[in-house]
Amino acid sequence: MDKKLLDILVCPVTRQPLAQLDGERLKALNTAIGQSGVQFGGHRQTDTLREALVTRDGKRIYRVDDGIPVLLPDEALDAGSLAGPAQG
């Protein structure tokens, strides 16, 4: 994702800066997606993700579809619902 774009993106709910989800957490997310799908608000994600964004506190994850961040409040994933540490 373009660094300039990433520098201006914030969570629409908490207004925290967003960062790319690190490789380890993205792998864990994709494992969960592969096992049974993951619910991003009203959207059930069944295809693995190439990238995702996470809030500074690591509590909310937003998917990126075809390079476009889906920053809708109702489409965030509660990171606590995934196994592993919640740090971004």
Secondary structure, DSSP 8 states (H G I E B T S, - for coil): --HHHHHH-B-TTT--BEEE--HHHHHHHHHHHHHH-EEETTEEE-S--S-EEEETTS-EEEEEETTEE---GGG-EEGGGSSS----
